[in-house]
């Protein structure tokens, strides 16, 4: 398998999940400006949508979108317990968390990275994000991870997105449980490996 990524982008969630699952893969960096991949391919041909993550399988097929890619990775090694079994209520809760992280957390952070975002748009995104982080802290409560005591793929995704806070001047100190949650994620050996592989940690 090949994972196409941008350093520090949401594709890092898949980088982490692949390591947590113990799967063999090749990490292929994409140039943000030219869209050329390190393996020589035009990334727009790998994923015509033009953004990461893209996971090219050994069959030659390519999967995109975090919600899909993360579940595919989890299902390749059920013993790693990165996702509950299909058909269980717990699995639907996992899909619910992935959807929430993607549409409500990730997308509001994304606005704050835009250079063309005016003050009004930024304030709107920060207001939305604050409400979502309030909810997230309540929902996390005293649990170690989003699904309880088992680290799962929504944690891979949420950890990456919350990690953007410092870059966009969102003070996670307002949400101390979320800050501690992020610290727990950042301490995981496979997360450290993923950060190093992207040149983001020593």
N, C-alpha and C positions, 0 to 999 in steps of 0.2 A: 504494500500500500504506500501511497505518497500523500502526504499532507501538505497542501499549499498554504502558506501563511505569510502574514506581515508581522514583524516583531511588535509585541505588545497589543496586537489587535484581538478581536474576539476569537480568532482562530486558536489562540493560546489555550482556550478551554479544551479543544480537541487534542492539542499537544499534551496537555496534562492527562486527559482521559486515556489516551493511548498508552501512556506510561503506567497509569494506575491499573489498566487492564492487562499489562504485560504483553502487549502486542508488538510485533516487529513492523517498523515503518520507516520511510525515508522522509525527512523534513526538507521541503523545497521552498526557499524564500522567493517572494514575489517583489519586484521593484515597484514601489508605490506610484512612481511617475510614469515609467515606460510600460508597465504591466508585463515586462519580460520576467519569466521565471528562471531560477538558477539552473534548471535542467535544460534550458535552451528553448522551451516552448513559449508561445504567446499565451499568457494567462487567459486572455479573452476567449481563446479557443478551448481551454480547459473548462472554464466557467463563463459562458456568454453573459451572465449577469455582471461579471467584472469585479466581484468581491470575494473575500475569503470568509469562512474556510471552504476549501474544496478537497474532498478526499477521493483520490483515484484508486479504485480497487484493483486487485490482481487480475480480475476479469476484463479490465479496461473501462468499466463503467465508472462514472463519477457521481458522487453524492455531494449536495450543497445544503446550506442552511443549518445553523447550530442545532435546532431542535431535532432534526433528522440525523445529522452526523453523530451527535453525542449518543443517541439511542442505538445507532448501528454499532458504534464502538462498544458500548456496554453489553450488547447482546452477543458480541463475538466471544466474550469470556464471562459467562454467568457466574463462575466461581468467584470473580472479583467483587461481585455484589454492587456494581455501580448502578444497577437498575433492578427493581422488582420484576417478577415474571409478568408477561403479557396476560391480560384477562383478570388480574387482581385489582382490587380497589387501590392498592398502594401504587400500582403502575400508573393508573389514571391521575393519582396525586402527583406523581413525578412529572407527567406530561403537563399538568396544571402549573407546576413550578417552572418548568422550562418555558412555557408560554408567558408567564408573568415576567420572568427575568428578561426574555427577549423583547416583549412589546412594551413593558412598563418601566423597566430599569435601564436596559441597554439603550433603547431609543431616546430616552430623555438625556442620558449622558452624551449620546452622539451629537445632539444639538450643540452642546457646550464646546465641542471640538471645532465647530464650523467657524471659519474666519469671517464668513459673510453674515453670521447671525447678529442681528442688532440687539440692543439692550432689552427691548420689549420681548423678543423671542427668547432670549436667554433667561429673563426673569420668569417667563411663563414655564420654561423647562425646569428651572430650579424649583418653582412652586410645585409643579407636578412631582418632581423627583423627591422633594421633602415629604410629601404626603405618602408616596410609595415606600420610602425608607422608614417612615413612622410605622406603617403597616408591617413592613418586613421585620422590624425589631420586635413588635408585639407577637407576630407569628412565630418568630424564632424562639422567643421566651428563654427558657433554661435549657433548650435542646442544644446538643453539640453541633448538629448539622441540620439542614432543612428538613430532612426526612426522619430525624431522630438521632440515633447513635451510629447510623451507618452513613459514611461518606458516599455520595452518589453524584451522577453527572450534573444535576443542577448546581451543586456546590462548585464543581469545576468552572461552570459558566459564571455564576454570581461572583466568585472570588476574583475572576479576571476583571469583571465590570466594576466592582467596588474598588479594585486596585487602581482604577483611573482617577479616583477622587482627587488625589494631590495634583494631578496634571490640569484639572479644570477648576481647582480652588473650591472643592466641596469638602467641608470639614467634617470628617466622620466622627470627630469627637462629640458631635451632637447626638450621636447614636452609639453609645459606648458598647452595647452588646454586639452591634455589627462590627465595630472596630476589633473587638476581641475575637469575633468569628473570623474576620479577615486575617488576623494574626495567626490563628490556628491553621488556616489554609496555607498561608505563606510558610509555615514551619514544616509542612509535609515534604518528605524527601523527593517525591516525584514532581511536586510543584517547583521545588528548588532546581531540579534537573531541567524542567521545561524552561524556566527563566534563564538558566545558563545557556541552554541550547539556542535561545533567541538573542543572546548577548546582553541580557538585562540583569544579570547577577554574576558575581565572581565565583 
